[in-house]
Amino acid sequence: MAAPERRRCAMVCVQAFPPLLKVAGGVAKRYLTLCRALIDGLGYKVVLVTPVDVKLAQDKDVKRWLSDGLLIHRPARGVYLQTDADGNLMFMDVFSIVNTLKLLQELVTRKPDIIFTDDVPLRVSLFLLARAFHVPTVATTHTDGGKIKTTKGSRFLQGIWASHLYTTRLSTIHASVSKVFARCMQTKYGVDMQCTWPPILWSADFREDPARIRQEAADKRAEWLASFGEKPKAIMLFVGRWSVEKRIHLLIESVPDDCALVICGDGVSDYADKLTQHSKANILVSRKMLNSAQLRVAYSAADLFVSASDFETLGNTVVEALCCGTPVAVQPAQGHLEFVVDDVNSYFVDFDDTAEAKKRLGMIVARGPKAHVASQCDAIGKRFRDQDFPAEIHAQLIQPAMDKFARDTSGWYEPAVRVLSLSAWAALWIVMRIVTRLLYALSVNPRYEIIGQLGSAAEQGGDKTNEAADSFESHLKAAGMQLRRPALMALGQIDVARSNAVDYAARFMVRKRSHSAPDLSHATPGLEGLRARCSTQSR
């Protein structure tokens, strides 16, 4: 009898995975979607190496994969990074002895066909180790770390960020989540991103026709209307992680007086706490991370999804809203430029000038948020709902990585390259093991704390959609640490984004432009002058 065919294996080394949604947001959902595509769509077995407590994820697919042995969780050592500027973060420690032994064990015994990694600090160690064991790697950069305040305030972290980018040359391919972000990174840092992820839908709920939940959406809208003193002309919605770079306070200032704004989500910093302390009658704040079914109803119940964030590499919520047939009004920056075409399928609004943003939103509402862009909004939403994500992830990431790796390793000198890679990895590991231990022991601000229990990182606080038995604080207390919450400015005083205000009228030219219909196969940026725009932003 012939031996059964070996199931292909992918290793996913990430620090962002559910239930870590308040901190990791869309990145965590992206790797959940990747695992779904690999396991259910492409027939892979996935080895997940992460510090996140995956067993706390409430997703039914995760539980099924773990039960069936299709998702093998290798709990990894993590490090908490506590900062005054950006709140509390977590990352995977690639120079942990236990993490290194786990990686070596998987590379030797399971021999994965491909390795995926997110923005793990000093991930060059993973690239070298994978090259030594003849495994292709897909590295994805999800954010511009050079724009983060903590990075700007530390020469050491600036050096880490530079190496984070430039060592991606040692990965098989370096991927981006949007073409716009890839071009900006190329212009700003001179770093190539050869491939782009397809847009993700992290739940099958978003694939259903929004007409099927019309009554649920009407009920949710009626619930919202009951919370406002007067019936608004339109209900605007923001959902997502509550953090300072999302600039939610600008939405509160920009909503027209005769309209309403619903804010749903949560966060782990004082900024999130401040959002609940508003005094406007036309603002409804719901501090709760919504599951996919609840999100779908919320999008469908709103007239317009709004976002003032200028930090998005793609903006998963934009894709989700369009899937639900709801147009968006977003800041014309970075990933928002990928699929939104102003006054064609949705709208751009410059929230840096809240007075002008209020007028712009008022004009959009006056002529009907959906009526003006209905055909193209519905068309791009249908394109997202109908996409074959597993096939696209294979065509856009996996196959290019496999093909390039085959070309790169076809030379007669390949055995020498593998030996050299292993030697370089060993030397780097020894040096950085010493450096990182000293850094963790002596750090003050930002402060690094090694998580004692493997694979135990979880959300801070008790979220209704992720009932975590062990919270962020409990893990710190178990390790004899004390959580130091960052002292942010009062909501009305937060001016982080405005300190780097951009002249969008000149640089993005979003007003009164003429556009053809967007390319729905994979939309390219709908705005001219991208290179000049990115170059100016990098100064």
Solvent accessible surface area in square Angstrom, and as a share of the most:
residue,aa,sasa,rsa
1,M,244,1.09
2,A,93,0.72
3,A,89,0.69
4,P,127,0.80
5,E,169,0.76
6,R,127,0.46
7,R,98,0.36
8,R,102,0.37
9,C,4,0.02
10,A,0,0.00
11,M,1,0.00
12,V,0,0.00
13,C,0,0.00
14,V,0,0.00
15,Q,28,0.13
16,A,6,0.05
17,F,0,0.00
18,P,9,0.06
19,P,0,0.00
20,L,7,0.03
21,L,20,0.10
22,K,9,0.04
23,V,29,0.16
24,A,17,0.13
25,G,8,0.08
26,G,29,0.28
27,V,41,0.23
28,A,0,0.00
29,K,27,0.12
30,R,6,0.02
31,Y,1,0.00
32,L,4,0.02
33,T,5,0.03
34,L,0,0.00
35,C,0,0.00
36,R,47,0.17
37,A,3,0.02
38,L,0,0.00
39,I,4,0.02
40,D,71,0.37
41,G,40,0.39
42,L,31,0.15
43,G,30,0.29
44,Y,3,0.01
45,K,57,0.24
46,V,0,0.00
47,V,1,0.00
48,L,0,0.00
49,V,1,0.00
50,T,0,0.00
51,P,1,0.01
52,V,0,0.00
53,D,7,0.04
54,V,0,0.00
55,K,137,0.58
56,L,23,0.11
57,A,1,0.00
58,Q,86,0.38
59,D,35,0.18
60,K,164,0.69
61,D,22,0.11
62,V,1,0.00
63,K,104,0.44
64,R,97,0.35
65,W,0,0.00
66,L,62,0.31
67,S,94,0.61
68,D,87,0.45
69,G,31,0.30
70,L,36,0.18
71,L,3,0.02
72,I,29,0.15
73,H,38,0.17
74,R,62,0.23
75,P,45,0.28
76,A,0,0.00
77,R,57,0.21
78,G,1,0.01
79,V,0,0.00
80,Y,3,0.01
81,L,18,0.09
82,Q,4,0.02
83,T,6,0.03
84,D,78,0.41
85,A,34,0.26
86,D,40,0.21
87,G,2,0.02
88,N,2,0.01
89,L,59,0.30
90,M,17,0.07
91,F,22,0.09
92,M,3,0.01
93,D,3,0.01
94,V,7,0.04
95,F,2,0.01
96,S,4,0.02
97,I,90,0.45
98,V,41,0.23
99,N,1,0.00
100,T,10,0.06
101,L,108,0.54
102,K,34,0.14
103,L,9,0.04
104,L,45,0.22
105,Q,103,0.46
106,E,1,0.00
107,L,7,0.03
108,V,82,0.47
109,T,96,0.56
110,R,68,0.25
111,K,136,0.58
112,P,7,0.04
113,D,40,0.21
114,I,0,0.00
115,I,6,0.03
116,F,2,0.01
117,T,1,0.01
118,D,2,0.01
119,D,25,0.13
120,V,0,0.00
121,P,36,0.22
122,L,24,0.12
123,R,1,0.00
124,V,14,0.08
125,S,3,0.02
126,L,10,0.05
127,F,2,0.01
128,L,22,0.11
129,L,4,0.02
130,A,1,0.01
131,R,44,0.16
132,A,10,0.08
133,F,56,0.24
134,H,76,0.34
135,V,8,0.05
136,P,7,0.04
137,T,5,0.03
138,V,1,0.00
139,A,0,0.00
140,T,1,0.01
141,T,0,0.00
142,H,13,0.06
143,T,35,0.21
144,D,5,0.03
145,G,6,0.06
146,G,19,0.18
147,K,69,0.29
148,I,44,0.22
149,K,97,0.41
150,T,15,0.09
151,T,16,0.09
152,K,104,0.44
153,G,73,0.70
154,S,21,0.14
155,R,213,0.78
156,F,83,0.35
157,L,26,0.13
158,Q,74,0.33
159,G,41,0.39
160,I,31,0.16
161,W,30,0.11
162,A,37,0.29
163,S,39,0.25
164,H,10,0.05
165,L,0,0.00
166,Y,88,0.33
167,T,32,0.19
168,T,6,0.03
169,R,159,0.58
170,L,90,0.45
171,S,8,0.05
172,T,12,0.07
173,I,3,0.02
174,H,2,0.01
175,A,0,0.00
176,S,0,0.00
177,V,4,0.02
178,S,0,0.00
179,K,57,0.24
180,V,0,0.00
181,F,1,0.00
182,A,13,0.10
183,R,111,0.41
184,C,12,0.07
185,M,2,0.01
186,Q,64,0.29
187,T,35,0.20
188,K,57,0.24
189,Y,44,0.17
190,G,37,0.36
191,V,3,0.02
192,D,88,0.46
193,M,22,0.10
194,Q,101,0.45
195,C,16,0.10
196,T,19,0.11
197,W,1,0.00
198,P,0,0.00
199,P,1,0.01
200,I,2,0.01
201,L,6,0.03
202,W,25,0.09
203,S,15,0.10
204,A,70,0.54
205,D,39,0.20
206,F,1,0.00
207,R,79,0.29
208,E,68,0.30
209,D,67,0.34
210,P,28,0.18
211,A,44,0.34
212,R,180,0.66
213,I,10,0.05
214,R,168,0.61
215,Q,124,0.55
216,E,94,0.42
217,A,9,0.07
218,A,51,0.39
219,D,79,0.41
220,K,58,0.25
221,R,64,0.23
222,A,58,0.45
223,E,103,0.46
224,W,11,0.04
225,L,45,0.23
226,A,90,0.70
227,S,64,0.41
228,F,20,0.08
229,G,78,0.75
230,E,152,0.68
231,K,170,0.72
232,P,14,0.09
233,K,145,0.62
234,A,1,0.01
235,I,0,0.00
236,M,2,0.01
237,L,0,0.00
238,F,6,0.03
239,V,5,0.03
240,G,21,0.21
241,R,53,0.19
242,W,1,0.00
243,S,16,0.10
244,V,22,0.13
245,E,44,0.20
246,K,28,0.12
247,R,2,0.01
248,I,0,0.00
249,H,6,0.03
250,L,0,0.00
251,L,4,0.02
252,I,11,0.06
253,E,68,0.31
254,S,0,0.00
255,V,2,0.01
256,P,8,0.05
257,D,115,0.60
258,D,67,0.35
259,C,1,0.01
260,A,0,0.00
261,L,1,0.01
262,V,1,0.00
263,I,0,0.00
264,C,7,0.04
265,G,3,0.02
266,D,12,0.06
267,G,6,0.06
268,V,17,0.10
269,S,11,0.07
270,D,31,0.16
271,Y,0,0.00
272,A,0,0.00
273,D,44,0.23
274,K,54,0.23
275,L,0,0.00
276,T,62,0.36
277,Q,124,0.55
278,H,50,0.22
279,S,116,0.75
280,K,64,0.27
281,A,89,0.69
282,N,22,0.12
283,I,10,0.05
284,L,46,0.23
285,V,32,0.18
286,S,40,0.26
287,R,98,0.36
288,K,51,0.22
289,M,15,0.07
290,L,32,0.16
291,N,66,0.34
292,S,14,0.09
293,A,52,0.40
294,Q,64,0.28
295,L,9,0.04
296,R,14,0.05
297,V,18,0.10
298,A,3,0.02
299,Y,0,0.00
300,S,30,0.19
301,A,3,0.02
302,A,10,0.08
303,D,39,0.20
304,L,0,0.00
305,F,0,0.00
306,V,2,0.01
307,S,5,0.03
308,A,0,0.00
309,S,0,0.00
310,D,32,0.17
311,F,39,0.16
312,E,28,0.13
313,T,16,0.09
314,L,7,0.03
315,G,7,0.07
316,N,18,0.09
317,T,36,0.21
318,V,5,0.03
319,V,1,0.00
320,E,3,0.01
321,A,0,0.00
322,L,0,0.00
323,C,1,0.01
324,C,7,0.04
325,G,14,0.14
326,T,5,0.03
327,P,2,0.01
328,V,0,0.00
329,A,0,0.00
330,V,0,0.00
331,Q,0,0.00
332,P,0,0.00
333,A,2,0.02
334,Q,12,0.05
335,G,2,0.02
336,H,4,0.02
337,L,2,0.01
338,E,1,0.00
339,F,8,0.03
340,V,1,0.01
341,V,8,0.04
342,D,4,0.02
343,D,42,0.22
344,V,30,0.17
345,N,0,0.00
346,S,0,0.00
347,Y,0,0.00
348,F,0,0.00
349,V,0,0.00
350,D,20,0.10
351,F,0,0.00
352,D,22,0.11
353,D,64,0.33
354,T,25,0.15
355,A,63,0.49
356,E,82,0.37
357,A,1,0.01
358,K,63,0.27
359,K,126,0.53
360,R,24,0.09
361,L,3,0.02
362,G,27,0.26
363,M,119,0.53
364,I,1,0.00
365,V,17,0.10
366,A,90,0.70
367,R,102,0.37
368,G,19,0.18
369,P,18,0.12
370,K,64,0.27
371,A,80,0.62
372,H,87,0.39
373,V,3,0.02
374,A,35,0.28
375,S,86,0.55
376,Q,45,0.20
377,C,0,0.00
378,D,66,0.34
379,A,35,0.27
380,I,1,0.00
381,G,0,0.00
382,K,112,0.48
383,R,40,0.15
384,F,0,0.00
385,R,39,0.14
386,D,93,0.48
387,Q,11,0.05
388,D,83,0.43
389,F,4,0.02
390,P,31,0.20
391,A,48,0.38
392,E,34,0.15
393,I,0,0.00
394,H,56,0.25
395,A,64,0.50
396,Q,49,0.22
397,L,0,0.00
398,I,1,0.01
399,Q,70,0.31
400,P,39,0.25
401,A,0,0.00
402,M,56,0.25
403,D,59,0.31
404,K,59,0.25
405,F,17,0.07
406,A,62,0.48
407,R,157,0.57
408,D,62,0.32
409,T,19,0.11
410,S,90,0.58
411,G,22,0.21
412,W,227,0.80
413,Y,103,0.39
414,E,15,0.07
415,P,90,0.56
416,A,65,0.50
417,V,42,0.24
418,R,87,0.32
419,V,100,0.57
420,L,126,0.63
421,S,10,0.06
422,L,78,0.39
423,S,62,0.40
424,A,40,0.31
425,W,27,0.10
426,A,39,0.30
427,A,59,0.46
428,L,47,0.23
429,W,43,0.15
430,I,102,0.52
431,V,86,0.49
432,M,24,0.11
433,R,61,0.22
434,I,104,0.53
435,V,55,0.31
436,T,6,0.04
437,R,52,0.19
438,L,102,0.51
439,L,46,0.23
440,Y,22,0.08
441,A,78,0.61
442,L,136,0.68
443,S,13,0.08
444,V,108,0.62
445,N,86,0.44
446,P,22,0.14
447,R,87,0.32
448,Y,12,0.05
449,E,21,0.09
450,I,60,0.31
451,I,5,0.03
452,G,51,0.49
453,Q,114,0.51
454,L,53,0.26
455,G,6,0.06
456,S,1,0.01
457,A,1,0.00
458,A,1,0.01
459,E,1,0.00
460,Q,14,0.06
461,G,29,0.28
462,G,70,0.68
463,D,6,0.03
464,K,151,0.64
465,T,25,0.15
466,N,8,0.04
467,E,114,0.51
468,A,17,0.13
469,A,91,0.71
470,D,65,0.34
471,S,23,0.15
472,F,6,0.02
473,E,48,0.22
474,S,42,0.27
475,H,17,0.08
476,L,2,0.01
477,K,148,0.63
478,A,91,0.70
479,A,45,0.35
480,G,74,0.71
481,M,36,0.16
482,Q,148,0.66
483,L,29,0.14
484,R,108,0.39
485,R,95,0.35
486,P,1,0.01
487,A,95,0.73
488,L,43,0.21
489,M,89,0.40
490,A,44,0.34
491,L,26,0.13
492,G,72,0.69
493,Q,120,0.54
494,I,8,0.04
495,D,68,0.35
496,V,43,0.25
497,A,16,0.12
498,R,81,0.29
499,S,87,0.56
500,N,97,0.50
501,A,66,0.51
502,V,26,0.15
503,D,78,0.41
504,Y,4,0.02
505,A,75,0.58
506,A,64,0.49
507,R,84,0.31
508,F,1,0.01
509,M,90,0.40
510,V,1,0.00
511,R,98,0.36
512,K,201,0.85
513,R,58,0.21
514,S,110,0.71
515,H,57,0.25
516,S,94,0.61
517,A,65,0.51
518,P,19,0.12
519,D,76,0.39
520,L,48,0.24
521,S,79,0.51
522,H,24,0.11
523,A,2,0.01
524,T,65,0.38
525,P,20,0.12
526,G,20,0.20
527,L,10,0.05
528,E,138,0.62
529,G,40,0.38
530,L,17,0.09
531,R,160,0.58
532,A,67,0.52
533,R,5,0.02
534,C,2,0.01
535,S,37,0.24
536,T,30,0.17
537,Q,63,0.28
538,S,41,0.26
539,R,221,0.81
